Amino acid sequence: MKHLVQALVETAAFIELSGEEVIDLDASVQALEQIVHSLSEATDEEKRALTGYCLEKAAAIAAQPVPRDEERRAFYLNFEEAFGLSND
């Protein structure tokens, strides 16, 4: 499952963090909304895998010397909430 999680999260990161010169804004919003919709059906195990991956990636970025990619780190840290994975 790790490779599927990596593929999904990194695709979402690319869409979210790319500027309009790379991907059309409307297309990126539509793609991210589709990901959120699909993840609404995720099992608890899948949600834990996604959240765990994001926390690992955020920690790896935090361990890097300055300058770090803080925008990408924030994406990973906010993934659970932004993509509707929290059980609140």
N, CA, C and O atoms as a MOPAC input file, in Angstrom:
PM7 MOZYME 1SCF
protein

 N      0.82200 1    -1.19300 1     0.00000 1
 C      0.00000 1     0.00000 1     0.00000 1
 C      0.87000 1     1.26100 1     0.00000 1
 O      0.42300 1     2.32500 1    -0.43000 1
 N      2.10500 1     1.14300 1     0.47900 1
 C      2.97000 1     2.32000 1     0.58900 1
 C      3.16200 1     3.02400 1    -0.75400 1
 O      3.14700 1     4.25300 1    -0.81600 1
 N      3.33800 1     2.26800 1    -1.80900 1
 C      3.57800 1     2.88400 1    -3.11700 1
 C      2.32400 1     3.57100 1    -3.65700 1
 O      2.42000 1     4.60100 1    -4.32300 1
 N      1.16300 1     3.01300 1    -3.37700 1
 C     -0.08500 1     3.67000 1    -3.77800 1
 C     -0.27600 1     4.96900 1    -3.00300 1
 O     -0.67400 1     5.98700 1    -3.56800 1
 N      0.00900 1     4.92500 1    -1.71300 1
 C     -0.08200 1     6.12600 1    -0.87600 1
 C      0.86700 1     7.19600 1    -1.39800 1
 O      0.48800 1     8.35800 1    -1.54600 1
 N      2.09400 1     6.79800 1    -1.67200 1
 C      3.08300 1     7.74600 1    -2.19000 1
 C      2.60900 1     8.35600 1    -3.50500 1
 O      2.70300 1     9.56900 1    -3.69300 1
 N      2.10700 1     7.53400 1    -4.40600 1
 C      1.64400 1     8.03700 1    -5.70500 1
 C      0.50700 1     9.03500 1    -5.52800 1
 O      0.49800 1    10.08500 1    -6.17100 1
 N     -0.44300 1     8.71900 1    -4.67100 1
 C     -1.59300 1     9.59600 1    -4.47200 1
 C     -1.18200 1    10.91400 1    -3.82700 1
 O     -1.55300 1    11.98500 1    -4.30800 1
 N     -0.42000 1    10.84100 1    -2.74400 1
 C     -0.03500 1    12.05800 1    -2.02000 1
 C      0.85800 1    12.94400 1    -2.87500 1
 O      0.67600 1    14.16100 1    -2.90500 1
 N      1.81300 1    12.35400 1    -3.56500 1
 C      2.72600 1    13.16500 1    -4.36900 1
 C      2.02300 1    13.77000 1    -5.59000 1
 O      2.38200 1    14.86200 1    -6.03000 1
 N      1.04000 1    13.07500 1    -6.13100 1
 C      0.24500 1    13.65900 1    -7.21500 1
 C     -0.56300 1    14.84400 1    -6.69400 1
 O     -0.61900 1    15.89700 1    -7.32900 1
 N     -1.18400 1    14.66300 1    -5.53600 1
 C     -1.94000 1    15.76300 1    -4.92800 1
 C     -1.02300 1    16.94300 1    -4.61000 1
 O     -1.41000 1    18.09600 1    -4.79800 1
 N      0.18700 1    16.66000 1    -4.13100 1
 C      1.14300 1    17.73900 1    -3.83500 1
 C      1.51800 1    18.48900 1    -5.10500 1
 O      1.57700 1    19.71900 1    -5.11000 1
 N      1.77100 1    17.75600 1    -6.17700 1
 C      2.10900 1    18.40300 1    -7.44300 1
 C      0.97600 1    19.32300 1    -7.89200 1
 O      1.21400 1    20.46600 1    -8.28100 1
 N     -0.24900 1    18.82300 1    -7.83500 1
 C     -1.40400 1    19.61900 1    -8.26900 1
 C     -1.55500 1    20.85500 1    -7.38700 1
 O     -1.73700 1    21.96400 1    -7.88900 1
 N     -1.48000 1    20.65900 1    -6.08100 1
 C     -1.68800 1    21.75600 1    -5.13000 1
 C     -0.58400 1    22.80900 1    -5.18700 1
 O     -0.85800 1    24.00500 1    -5.09500 1
 N      0.65300 1    22.36800 1    -5.33700 1
 C      1.78300 1    23.28700 1    -5.21300 1
 C      2.26000 1    23.87800 1    -6.53400 1
 O      3.10900 1    24.77000 1    -6.53900 1
 N      1.73500 1    23.39800 1    -7.64300 1
 C      2.13100 1    23.93700 1    -8.94700 1
 C      1.36900 1    25.21700 1    -9.23500 1
 O      0.19300 1    25.34200 1    -8.89300 1
 N      2.03200 1    26.14600 1    -9.85200 1
 C      1.40000 1    27.40400 1   -10.21600 1
 C      0.56400 1    27.26600 1   -11.47600 1
 O      0.56600 1    26.22600 1   -12.13500 1
 N     -0.14700 1    28.33400 1   -11.79500 1
 C     -1.01900 1    28.33300 1   -12.97300 1
 C     -0.25100 1    28.18400 1   -14.27500 1
 O     -0.83500 1    27.81300 1   -15.29300 1
 N      1.04900 1    28.46800 1   -14.26300 1
 C      1.84100 1    28.28900 1   -15.47600 1
 C      2.07900 1    26.81000 1   -15.76700 1
 O      2.48100 1    26.44800 1   -16.87300 1
 N      1.83000 1    25.95500 1   -14.76900 1
 C      2.02700 1    24.51300 1   -14.93100 1
 C      0.70000 1    23.79400 1   -15.14900 1
 O      0.59600 1    22.92500 1   -16.01400 1
 N     -0.31400 1    24.15600 1   -14.36600 1
 C     -1.61000 1    23.49000 1   -14.45000 1
 C     -2.71600 1    24.53200 1   -14.28800 1
 O     -2.63400 1    25.41100 1   -13.43000 1
 N     -3.73200 1    24.42400 1   -15.10600 1
 C     -4.86800 1    25.33600 1   -15.07200 1
 C     -5.52900 1    25.29100 1   -13.69300 1
 O     -5.74100 1    24.21100 1   -13.14100 1
 N     -5.85300 1    26.46100 1   -13.13900 1
 C     -6.43000 1    26.54600 1   -11.80300 1
 C     -7.72800 1    25.75800 1   -11.69500 1
 O     -7.91000 1    25.00600 1   -10.73800 1
 N     -8.62800 1    25.91300 1   -12.65100 1
 C     -9.89500 1    25.18200 1   -12.60500 1
 C     -9.67000 1    23.67600 1   -12.65800 1
 O    -10.34100 1    22.91700 1   -11.95800 1
 N     -8.73500 1    23.25000 1   -13.48200 1
 C     -8.43200 1    21.82000 1   -13.59200 1
 C     -7.83700 1    21.29600 1   -12.28700 1
 O     -8.15300 1    20.18400 1   -11.86500 1
 N     -6.98000 1    22.08700 1   -11.64900 1
 C     -6.37300 1    21.62700 1   -10.39900 1
 C     -7.41300 1    21.52500 1    -9.28900 1
 O     -7.39300 1    20.57400 1    -8.50800 1
 N     -8.31500 1    22.48700 1    -9.21200 1
 C     -9.38000 1    22.43700 1    -8.20800 1
 C    -10.25700 1    21.21100 1    -8.43800 1
 O    -10.59100 1    20.49700 1    -7.49300 1
 N    -10.62300 1    20.97100 1    -9.67500 1
 C    -11.45800 1    19.81500 1   -10.00200 1
 C    -10.75100 1    18.50700 1    -9.63400 1
 O    -11.37300 1    17.60400 1    -9.07300 1
 N     -9.47900 1    18.40200 1    -9.94000 1
 C     -8.72300 1    17.18400 1    -9.62500 1
 C     -8.62800 1    16.97000 1    -8.11600 1
 O     -8.80300 1    15.85000 1    -7.63600 1
 N     -8.35200 1    18.03300 1    -7.37200 1
 C     -8.24300 1    17.90600 1    -5.92100 1
 C     -9.58900 1    17.57300 1    -5.29100 1
 O     -9.64700 1    16.79900 1    -4.33500 1
 N    -10.66700 1    18.14400 1    -5.81000 1
 C    -12.00200 1    17.80800 1    -5.30700 1
 C    -12.32400 1    16.34000 1    -5.56100 1
 O    -12.96400 1    15.69700 1    -4.72900 1
 N    -11.89300 1    15.80800 1    -6.69100 1
 C    -12.11700 1    14.39400 1    -6.98900 1
 C    -11.33300 1    13.50800 1    -6.02500 1
 O    -11.83000 1    12.47200 1    -5.58400 1
 N    -10.12200 1    13.91400 1    -5.70400 1
 C     -9.32500 1    13.15400 1    -4.73600 1
 C    -10.01500 1    13.15500 1    -3.37400 1
 O    -10.12200 1    12.10800 1    -2.73500 1
 N    -10.48300 1    14.31800 1    -2.92600 1
 C    -11.19400 1    14.41100 1    -1.64700 1
 C    -12.41200 1    13.49800 1    -1.66200 1
 O    -12.65700 1    12.77300 1    -0.69900 1
 N    -13.16800 1    13.53100 1    -2.74200 1
 C    -14.36100 1    12.68100 1    -2.85300 1
 C    -13.98500 1    11.20500 1    -2.76500 1
 O    -14.62600 1    10.44300 1    -2.04100 1
 N    -12.96700 1    10.80600 1    -3.48600 1
 C    -12.53300 1     9.40300 1    -3.46400 1
 C    -12.05500 1     8.99600 1    -2.07600 1
 O    -12.34100 1     7.89000 1    -1.61900 1
 N    -11.33400 1     9.88000 1    -1.40800 1
 C    -10.81600 1     9.56100 1    -0.07900 1
 C    -11.90700 1     9.52200 1     0.98400 1
 O    -11.68700 1     8.98100 1     2.06800 1
 N    -13.06900 1    10.08200 1     0.69700 1
 C    -14.16500 1    10.02400 1     1.66700 1
 C    -14.61300 1     8.58300 1     1.90500 1
 O    -15.26000 1     8.29200 1     2.91200 1
 N    -14.27700 1     7.69200 1     0.99500 1
 C    -14.62200 1     6.27300 1     1.11900 1
 C    -13.45400 1     5.43500 1     1.64900 1
 O    -13.56500 1     4.21200 1     1.72400 1
 N    -12.35500 1     6.06400 1     2.01100 1
 C    -11.17200 1     5.33400 1     2.47200 1
 C    -11.44700 1     4.62600 1     3.79700 1
 O    -12.18600 1     5.12400 1     4.64700 1
 N    -10.83900 1     3.46600 1     3.94900 1
 C    -10.93500 1     2.73500 1     5.21100 1
 C    -10.04600 1     3.40500 1     6.25000 1
 O     -9.19800 1     4.23200 1     5.91500 1
 N    -10.24700 1     3.04200 1     7.50700 1
 C     -9.39300 1     3.58700 1     8.56400 1
 C     -7.93300 1     3.21500 1     8.32400 1
 O     -7.04100 1     4.02900 1     8.56200 1
 N     -7.68300 1     1.99600 1     7.85700 1
 C     -6.31500 1     1.56500 1     7.56400 1
 C     -5.69100 1     2.43400 1     6.47100 1
 O     -4.52900 1     2.82700 1     6.57300 1
 N     -6.46100 1     2.72800 1     5.43700 1
 C     -5.96600 1     3.57800 1     4.35100 1
 C     -5.69900 1     4.99100 1     4.84800 1
 O     -4.69500 1     5.60200 1     4.48200 1
 N     -6.59300 1     5.51100 1     5.67900 1
 C     -6.40200 1     6.84800 1     6.24000 1
 C     -5.14000 1     6.91000 1     7.08700 1
 O     -4.38100 1     7.87600 1     7.01000 1
 N     -4.91400 1     5.87600 1     7.89800 1
 C     -3.70100 1     5.83300 1     8.72600 1
 C     -2.45100 1     5.78900 1     7.85600 1
 O     -1.44700 1     6.42900 1     8.16700 1
 N     -2.51700 1     5.03400 1     6.76900 1
 C     -1.36200 1     4.94000 1     5.86300 1
 C     -1.06600 1     6.29400 1     5.22700 1
 O      0.09500 1     6.69500 1     5.14000 1
 N     -2.08900 1     6.99400 1     4.78700 1
 C     -1.91200 1     8.31200 1     4.17900 1
 C     -1.35000 1     9.31200 1     5.18700 1
 O     -0.39300 1    10.03000 1     4.89700 1
 N     -1.95000 1     9.34900 1     6.36300 1
 C     -1.50500 1    10.27700 1     7.39700 1
 C     -0.08100 1     9.96300 1     7.83800 1
 O      0.73100 1    10.87200 1     8.01200 1
 N      0.22300 1     8.69000 1     8.01800 1
 C      1.57200 1     8.28900 1     8.41500 1
 C      2.61500 1     8.69000 1     7.39100 1
 O      3.68700 1     9.18000 1     7.74600 1
 N      2.30200 1     8.48300 1     6.12000 1
 C      3.22300 1     8.87400 1     5.04900 1
 C      3.48300 1    10.37800 1     5.10800 1
 O      4.62800 1    10.82100 1     5.02900 1
 N      2.41800 1    11.15100 1     5.24700 1
 C      2.56700 1    12.61200 1     5.26900 1
 C      3.38700 1    13.07600 1     6.46900 1
 O      4.21400 1    13.97800 1     6.34300 1
 N      3.16600 1    12.47200 1     7.61800 1
 C      3.94200 1    12.85200 1     8.79900 1
 C      5.41700 1    12.49800 1     8.62800 1
 O      6.28800 1    13.26300 1     9.04300 1
 N      5.70200 1    11.35100 1     8.02300 1
 C      7.09500 1    10.96900 1     7.74800 1
 C      7.76400 1    11.96600 1     6.80100 1
 O      8.90300 1    12.37600 1     7.02600 1
 N      7.05200 1    12.35000 1     5.74600 1
 C      7.61400 1    13.29500 1     4.77700 1
 C      7.84000 1    14.66500 1     5.41600 1
 O      8.86000 1    15.30500 1     5.16500 1
 N      6.89300 1    15.11500 1     6.23900 1
 C      7.04000 1    16.40700 1     6.91500 1
 C      8.23800 1    16.38100 1     7.86100 1
 O      8.99200 1    17.35100 1     7.94000 1
 N      8.41100 1    15.27800 1     8.57300 1
 C      9.54800 1    15.15300 1     9.48700 1
 C     10.86900 1    15.13700 1     8.72300 1
 O     11.85500 1    15.71900 1     9.17300 1
 N     10.88800 1    14.47800 1     7.58000 1
 C     12.11000 1    14.43400 1     6.76500 1
 C     12.48800 1    15.82800 1     6.27500 1
 O     13.66600 1    16.18300 1     6.25100 1
 N     11.49500 1    16.61200 1     5.88800 1
 C     11.76700 1    17.98400 1     5.44700 1
 C     12.27000 1    18.81700 1     6.62300 1
 O     13.20300 1    19.60600 1     6.47400 1
 N     11.65100 1    18.64400 1     7.79400 1
 C     12.06000 1    19.40600 1     8.97900 1
 C     13.50200 1    19.09600 1     9.37000 1
 O     14.18900 1    19.94500 1     9.93800 1
 N     13.95800 1    17.88600 1     9.06800 1
 C     15.32100 1    17.48000 1     9.42000 1
 C     16.37000 1    18.00100 1     8.44100 1
 O     17.56900 1    17.90100 1     8.70400 1
 N     15.92800 1    18.55100 1     7.32400 1
 C     16.86100 1    19.06400 1     6.32100 1
 C     17.43700 1    20.40600 1     6.77200 1
 O     16.80200 1    21.14200 1     7.52700 1
 N     18.64600 1    20.71400 1     6.30000 1
 C     19.20700 1    22.02700 1     6.61500 1
 C     18.42800 1    23.13100 1     5.89100 1
 O     17.76500 1    22.89200 1     4.88200 1
 N     18.52900 1    24.31400 1     6.42600 1
 C     17.88600 1    25.47600 1     5.80000 1
 C     18.61500 1    25.77900 1     4.50800 1
 O     19.84100 1    25.66500 1     4.51200 1
 N     18.00100 1    26.14900 1     3.41600 1
 C     16.56600 1    26.38700 1     3.29200 1
 C     15.79800 1    25.08900 1     3.05400 1
 O     16.22000 1    24.23100 1     2.27900 1
 N     14.67600 1    24.96900 1     3.72900 1
 C     13.79500 1    23.81300 1     3.58000 1
 C     12.60100 1    24.20700 1     2.72800 1
 O     12.30300 1    25.38900 1     2.55900 1
 N     11.93300 1    23.21500 1     2.20200 1
 C     10.71600 1    23.44300 1     1.42100 1
 C      9.52800 1    23.47300 1     2.38500 1
 O      8.80100 1    22.49000 1     2.53200 1
 N      9.35300 1    24.61500 1     3.03200 1
 C      8.30900 1    24.75400 1     4.04800 1
 C      6.90600 1    24.66800 1     3.45200 1
 O      5.97400 1    24.22000 1     4.12200 1
 N      6.75100 1    25.08900 1     2.20900 1
 C      5.43500 1    24.99300 1     1.57100 1
 C      5.02900 1    23.52400 1     1.42400 1
 O      3.88600 1    23.16300 1     1.70100 1
 N      5.95400 1    22.69300 1     0.99500 1
 C      5.67200 1    21.25900 1     0.84800 1
 C      5.46600 1    20.62400 1     2.22400 1
 O      4.59000 1    19.77400 1     2.38800 1
 N      6.25800 1    21.02700 1     3.20100 1
 C      6.10000 1    20.50600 1     4.56400 1
 C      4.71200 1    20.84400 1     5.10200 1
 O      4.05900 1    19.99300 1     5.70600 1
 N      4.25900 1    22.07100 1     4.89000 1
 C      2.92200 1    22.47000 1     5.33200 1
 C      1.84800 1    21.65000 1     4.62400 1
 O      0.84300 1    21.28400 1     5.23400 1
 N      2.05700 1    21.35800 1     3.33900 1
 C      1.10600 1    20.51900 1     2.60600 1
 C      0.96300 1    19.16800 1     3.30200 1
 O     -0.15300 1    18.70600 1     3.54100 1
 N      2.08900 1    18.53700 1     3.62800 1
 C      2.04200 1    17.23000 1     4.29100 1
 C      1.36700 1    17.32300 1     5.65600 1
 O      0.56000 1    16.46500 1     6.01400 1
 N      1.69800 1    18.36500 1     6.41500 1
 C      1.12600 1    18.50500 1     7.75000 1
 C     -0.37600 1    18.76600 1     7.71300 1
 O     -1.09000 1    18.38300 1     8.63900 1
 N     -0.85900 1    19.40400 1     6.66900 1
 C     -2.28000 1    19.73700 1     6.55700 1
 C     -3.08100 1    18.72900 1     5.73900 1
 O     -4.29300 1    18.88100 1     5.58700 1
 N     -2.42100 1    17.70600 1     5.21500 1
 C     -3.08000 1    16.76200 1     4.30500 1
 C     -4.31300 1    16.11700 1     4.94100 1
 O     -5.37500 1    16.06600 1     4.32100 1
 N     -4.17800 1    15.63000 1     6.15800 1
 C     -5.28000 1    14.92500 1     6.82000 1
 C     -6.54100 1    15.78500 1     6.86800 1
 O     -7.62600 1    15.32400 1     6.51200 1
 N     -6.39900 1    17.01600 1     7.30200 1
 C     -7.55600 1    17.91200 1     7.39700 1
 C     -8.03400 1    18.36300 1     6.02000 1
 O     -9.23400 1    18.35100 1     5.74300 1
 N     -7.10700 1    18.75700 1     5.16500 1
 C     -7.46700 1    19.29600 1     3.85200 1
 C     -8.17200 1    18.27100 1     2.96900 1
 O     -9.00400 1    18.63200 1     2.13600 1
 N     -7.84100 1    16.99800 1     3.15000 1
 C     -8.42000 1    15.96100 1     2.30500 1
 C     -9.47600 1    15.13700 1     3.03600 1
 O     -9.84200 1    14.05000 1     2.58800 1
 N     -9.96500 1    15.65600 1     4.16300 1
 C    -11.09900 1    15.05300 1     4.85200 1
 C    -10.82900 1    13.71300 1     5.51000 1
 O    -11.72300 1    12.87000 1     5.58400 1
 N     -9.61200 1    13.50500 1     5.98800 1
 C     -9.27700 1    12.21300 1     6.58700 1
 C     -9.46400 1    12.17200 1     8.09500 1
 O     -9.46300 1    11.09300 1     8.68800 1
 N     -9.62400 1    13.33000 1     8.72100 1
 C     -9.78200 1    13.33700 1    10.17900 1
 C    -11.17700 1    12.83600 1    10.53500 1
 O    -12.12600 1    13.00000 1     9.76800 1
 N    -11.28200 1    12.23300 1    11.68900 1
 C    -12.55300 1    11.63800 1    12.12100 1
 C    -13.40600 1    12.60600 1    12.91900 1
 O    -14.31700 1    12.18400 1    13.63100 1
 N    -13.12900 1    13.87900 1    12.81300 1
 C    -13.88900 1    14.88700 1    13.57700 1
 C    -15.28200 1    15.04800 1    13.04300 1
 O    -16.05500 1    15.85100 1    13.56600 1

